[in-house]
Amino acid sequence: MKPYFILAGLLSFACVARGIDVVPAVPAETSAADAEFHDPFATESAPSQSRIKVSDPLEPVNRVFYRFNDKLYCWVLRPVAKGYRTVAPTPVRNGIGRMFDNVKFPVRFVNNLLQARFSGAGIETARFVVNTTVGVAGFFDPAAHWKLKAHPADFDKTLAIYRLPSGIYLNWPVFGPSSVRGTFGLAGDTLLNPCWYINNLWVSGGVAGVDRVNATSLNLENYDTFRKGSLDPYVALRSAYFENRADALKK
């Protein structure tokens, strides 16, 4: 196996995740149907350190990992996403993003059930059936036109509902900003993601890599704007992460 395939597989495995990645941002060009992805850099969720108390005893280590992730994004993920964007028009990339979102139906379904949101679980099931059939494997989102509104749910939120505290802030290499609870949440959601049950690990990694590159190609400018507009991008990203999770718990 060629070395660059191995590297791509490793990066793919690490970069795919439910909103916790090197650049946690919403695709800027996505449609309203993709509202599950929330932008922590958006004005309505601008970080406010006074609202949420952040525990970061590992800040020196976290800063090292932040710098690593920043370089990984600038040197690897952004160039690949830029190249991909030049050959794939926006409607195609939006459709591919919806397909990946459709495949992750088990994550939303199971977590809606665990959160006792049975109506949400039922609507997510209906959305999956409609979008998989009429929507051509999820490339289109006819369910949105049929008033079947998405009910996003993840394991981090499930653990929060069961009153597990977020714990200290963690900035993982490649995975990016998280917390103790968020890390367990990521693990739970990954186990529910069908992409990781493809027979071959490298194929699974490749599929996950396409998902990450496609999502990144839709919001390339967001992270650069965020970094340039922050006196301390590390602190701003940390605040944005907790603000984003706090907003998710209100929904």
N, C-alpha and C positions, 0 to 999 in steps of 0.2 A: 504494500500500500504506500502510495507516494506521501512524502512528509506534509505537503500542503493540504492533503485530504485529512490527515490526522489533526493538523492545526485547526482546520475548518470545523471538524467534528467537535473538538474540545471547546472552541469558541461558541459554537452553536449550542452545545449542552449548557454552557454557563450563561449564555445571554438570554435564552428563552425563559420566560417567567411571567407571572401575572403582575405586570406593572413594576416589578423590582428588577432593574437592570442598570446598565451603565448610564443610560440617559432616561430617567423616568419621566416621560412626557407623552402627551396625547398627539397623535398624528394631526398636523395642522390642516390637512386637506380632507380629512375624513368627513363623512356625512353625519347628520343627526342620528342616523340609525346606529352609529358606532359610539353612542354616548357612554358605553361602559368604560372606555378609556378616559381617565380624567387627568387634566394637565395641572401638575402642581405648580407650574410656573405662570399660570394664568392669573390675571388681575384679581378675579373674584376669590382666589385662594392664595393670595400673596401672603408669605410667611409673616406671622406676628408672634415674636418670641414671648410676648407677655401673655398670650392665650394658653400656651401649652408649656408645661415644665419638661425640659429635656434633660435626661441623665446621660452624660457622655464621659464616663471615667476612662475610656480607652481612646480618647481623642488623639494622642500622638500616633498610635497605630492606625486609627481610622483615617487620619490625614495622609499617611503614607499610601494606604490603599486607595484613597480618593485620587491622589496624584497618578497612581498606576492606572486607574480606570479612565481618568481624563486622557492620558496618553494613548490608551488602548482605543478609545473612541476616536481621537483625532488622527491616529496613524493607521487604524485598521477599519473600524466600523464605518466612519464617515466616508472615506474614499470609496469603499465598496458600495455603500448606499447611494453615493452620487453617481457612480457608474451605472448602477441598476436603474436609477431614476431617468437617466438619459435614454434608455431603451424601452422602458415600460411607462406608458401614459398613465396619468392620474386615475382615470376610471378603472383601468385594469388593476392598479395597485390597491385601490379601494375595494374592489371586488375580491381580490386575493385576501385582503385583511379580513373581510367579512367571512370568507370561507374558513380561515383559521379560527375566527371567533365562533363560528358555528360548530366546528369540531370540538371545541372546549365546552360544549354543552354539559357534560357530566360534572364539571367543576361547579357550575352555577346551580344545576339541579340538586346535587347532593348537599351543597351548602345552604341552599334555600330550605331544604328539608331539615337540616340540623338546626337552622335558625327558627324553625316552626313557621316559616313563611310558605305555607302549603299552596296558597293561591299563586305565589310567585313561581313555585316549582311546576305547577300545572301550566302556567302561561309559558314558562321557558320550554316545557315539553312541546306545547303547541307551536311555538316559534321554531323549534328545531325541525319538527315534521314539515311544516309549511316551507321553511327556507331550504330544507334539504331536497324537497320534491319540486315545488313550483319555482323556488329560487335557485335551482340548478346547483345543488351541493353547497348552497349558502353564498354563491357569488352575488346574488341579488337578495334584497330584504323585503319581499312582499308582505311578510308578517307585520312590518311597521305600518304599512298602508291599511292593514286589516285591524288596526288598533290593538295589536298585541305588543304592548310595550315591554322592552327588556327589563329583567329584574336581576341585575348583577349581584353576585355574592361570591365571596372567597373565604378561605379557611381562617385567615387572619381576623376577619370580621366575626366569624363564628366563635373563635376563641375569645374575642373581646366581649361578645354577648354573654358568654359563660364566665365573664368577669376575670379573665386572665389578664393581668397588667401587661403593658407593652414591654416593660423591661428597659434595659439600657440600649442606647443607639449602637448599631453595628454597621460599618461600611465594608462589605465583603469585597474581596478582589473579584472583578468581573461582574458579580451579581449586583453590586452597588448598594445603595442605602437600604437599611432594614432595621429591625430591632430583634430582640430575643423572640417575642411572639411572632413577629413578621417572618422570621426564619422558619419557625415551625409551620407557619401558614403556607409559606412557599413550598415546603416539602410536601405538605398535604395536597396542595393544588397540583403539584407535579405528578403525584401518584394518580390523580384523577384525570390527567391529560392523556387522551388516547394517542397523541403523537409519540409518546414514549413507550408504546406497546407494539410498535412495528418490530418485526422479527429481527432486524439487523440494527445494532446500536448506532452504527455510522450513518445508516439511512435515516434513523430517527434524529440524529444530530443534524444531518443535512436539512431535513424538513424543518426542524426548529430554527436553523440558521436562516432559512428563507423567510420564515415568519418574522424574525428579528430584523433582518435587513429591510424587508418590505415595510415594517412599521417605522423604522428609522428614516427611510426615504421619504416618508410623509411628514416628517417634522424636523428636517435637517437644521433649519434656522433657529429653532426654539432654544436648544442648549447653548448655542453660540451667543445668542442675544442675552440669555440668562447669565452666562459667565462674564460677559463684558459689562453687564449692568450691576454686578455685585462687587462690593468692596472685598468680601471674603466669600468666594463661591462655596467653600466647604460648609460654612455656617448657614449660608442661604439654602443650600441643598438639604442640609439636615433639617432645618425648619420647614422647608417645603414638603419633605417626606412626612413629618408628623402632622402637618396641616392637612395634607392629602388624605391620610388615614383617618383623621378626625372627621373630615367632611364625609368620607365613605360611611362612617358609623352612623351618621345622621339620616342616611337614606334608607 
